[in-house]
């Protein structure tokens, strides 16, 4: 049998009274007006320290419902670098409160996936829906049954839902402010033609930030098409590398396109940042090892994971009927490296 977990141990760790801990663990917290978030902190630490495990070893039924379960995360694709970057942080956050964590991809066969939505409750205590996995059908189905869920990197204007997103407005402003400090005037925004419709909000944020920055010309937006060899046709950028526009810096919207743009510039014997600078709106694998290392926005993975874990656990504790729905935007960090010409 493990070491006994005492109420005073939990109280000392949380900075609350032993009486409060006792009320929570004996399911009397609501009667005494103890806040829900405080109750959740007590229960989370109790799970982490093995309080409920000891009760089960002694065949004692806990007065308070533990609700450990498994949290599922539905993702549109496992090929997105953000997914395998955020997964370890979410795993750590859920492990710390004694909750399981599992990832599944949205089935490309919509009919089969739609049938599965109705079965989620059998497998998961709650769900995190990432990006395009949060389609209208899934959201409507989950809301209709008060199923606990949180949207990650997806906001829905017409509904008040729990969402956690990177603050792209703040990120765009940080990128443009840095460009202004460096004195660049001619900006080229590199977008992927296949995803440009989804990227329009980011493009508009960048354009607005540029409009507010004195001395910078109106940016040029280029929608790149990829060839059969997954490369960019040089003809698509040729005219923007010489007067009258002659781009001084390229803002690349997606990390995967950075490798293609860098390859294109090398073939044209253009040096980064000596001949043209570059900044990415996303961080990519090996950006710090490239020649030249790439300046980029880094998503606040730790902050995102903690917010998501807290939100979904609140929803689970309240059976999907939480009174308050929160929309959280967390500002990304601008990681300055050689490609923008600063260093």
MOQUISUL-V143987 format. One record per backbone hydrogen bond with DSSP energy under -0.5 kcal/mol. CO is the residue of the C=O (numbers start at 1). NH is the residue of the N-H. E is the energy in kcal/mol with one decimal. If there is no record, write none. Layout:
co->[CO/CO]
nh->[NH/NH]
e->[E/E]
//
This chain:
co->[4/6/6/7/8/9/10/11/11/17/18/19/20/21/22/23/23/24/25/28/29/29/30/35/36/37/38/39/40/41/42/43/44/45/46/47/50/51/52/53/54/55/56/60/69/70/70/70/71/72/73/73/74/75/77/80/80/81/82/83/86/87/88/89/90/91/92/94/94/95/100/102/104/108/109/110/111/112/113/114/116/116/117/119/119/120/120/126/127/127/128/128/129/130/131/133/135/136/137/138/139/140/141/142/142/143/148/150/151/152/155/156/159/161/162/163/164/165/166/167/167/168/169/170/171/172/173/174/175/176/177/178/179/179/180/185/185/186/186/187/188/188/189/189/190/191/191/192/192/195/195/196/197/199/200/201/202/203/204/205/206/207/208/210/212/213/220/220/221/222/222/224/225/227/231/233/234/234/237/238/239/240/242/242/248/249/250/250/251/252/254/254/255/255/256/257/258/259/260/261/262/263/264/265/266/271/271/271/277/278/279/280/284/286/286/287/287/290/293/295/296/297/298/299/300/301/302/303/304/305/306/307/308/309/310/311/312/313/314/315/316/318/326/326/328/330/333/333/334/335/335/337/337/338/339]
nh->[6/9/10/11/12/13/14/15/16/21/22/23/24/25/26/28/29/27/64/32/32/34/33/39/40/41/42/43/44/45/46/47/48/49/51/50/54/55/56/57/58/60/59/62/100/72/125/126/102/128/75/104/130/106/80/83/84/85/86/87/90/91/92/93/94/95/96/97/99/98/71/73/75/110/113/114/115/116/117/118/119/120/120/122/123/123/124/72/129/150/74/130/152/133/134/135/139/140/141/142/143/144/145/145/147/146/127/129/164/131/157/159/161/163/151/328/153/330/168/171/332/172/173/174/175/176/177/178/179/180/181/182/183/184/183/187/217/248/249/220/190/251/191/222/253/193/224/195/196/198/199/200/200/203/204/205/206/207/208/209/210/211/212/213/214/216/189/222/223/191/224/193/233/230/227/236/237/238/240/241/242/247/245/246/277/188/252/279/190/281/257/258/258/259/260/261/262/263/264/265/266/267/268/270/269/273/275/276/250/295/252/297/287/289/290/290/294/292/339/280/335/299/333/301/304/305/306/307/308/309/310/311/312/313/314/315/316/317/318/320/319/321/163/328/165/167/298/335/336/296/337/340/342/341/278]
e->[-0.7/-0.7/-1.7/-2.7/-2.3/-1.8/-1.9/-1.8/-1.8/-1.8/-2.5/-2.4/-2.1/-2.6/-1.4/-3.3/-0.7/-1.6/-0.6/-1.0/-0.6/-2.4/-1.4/-2.1/-2.4/-1.7/-2.1/-2.5/-2.6/-2.3/-2.2/-2.2/-2.3/-2.4/-2.8/-1.2/-1.9/-1.5/-2.1/-2.0/-1.5/-3.3/-1.4/-0.5/-2.2/-0.5/-2.9/-0.9/-2.2/-2.5/-0.6/-2.5/-2.5/-2.5/-0.6/-1.4/-1.0/-1.2/-2.5/-2.0/-2.2/-2.8/-2.2/-2.1/-2.6/-2.4/-1.9/-0.9/-2.8/-1.5/-2.7/-2.3/-2.3/-1.3/-2.3/-3.1/-1.5/-1.4/-1.6/-0.7/-1.9/-0.5/-1.2/-1.5/-0.7/-1.4/-3.0/-2.5/-0.5/-1.9/-2.7/-0.6/-3.0/-2.3/-1.9/-1.6/-2.3/-2.6/-2.5/-2.4/-2.5/-2.1/-0.7/-0.6/-2.8/-1.4/-2.0/-2.7/-2.3/-2.5/-0.5/-0.6/-1.0/-0.6/-2.7/-2.8/-2.9/-2.5/-1.6/-2.3/-0.5/-2.8/-1.9/-2.2/-2.1/-2.4/-2.7/-1.9/-2.1/-2.5/-2.0/-1.6/-0.7/-1.5/-0.8/-0.7/-1.9/-2.6/-1.4/-2.3/-0.6/-2.9/-0.7/-2.5/-2.1/-0.5/-2.8/-1.3/-0.8/-0.5/-1.3/-0.6/-0.7/-2.4/-2.6/-1.9/-2.4/-2.6/-2.4/-2.2/-2.4/-2.3/-1.4/-1.1/-0.6/-1.1/-3.3/-0.6/-0.5/-2.8/-0.9/-2.3/-0.9/-2.0/-3.2/-1.9/-1.5/-1.4/-1.3/-1.6/-0.6/-3.6/-0.6/-1.8/-2.6/-2.3/-0.7/-2.6/-2.8/-2.8/-0.7/-0.8/-0.9/-0.8/-0.7/-2.7/-2.7/-2.0/-2.3/-2.4/-2.1/-2.0/-1.5/-3.1/-1.8/-0.5/-2.3/-1.7/-2.1/-0.7/-2.8/-1.2/-1.5/-1.5/-0.8/-0.5/-1.9/-0.6/-2.7/-2.6/-3.3/-0.5/-2.5/-2.1/-2.7/-2.6/-2.2/-2.2/-2.7/-2.6/-2.3/-2.6/-2.8/-1.9/-1.9/-2.2/-2.4/-2.6/-1.6/-3.3/-1.6/-2.0/-2.5/-0.6/-2.7/-2.6/-3.4/-0.8/-0.8/-1.9/-0.6/-0.9/-0.6/-2.1/-1.9]
//
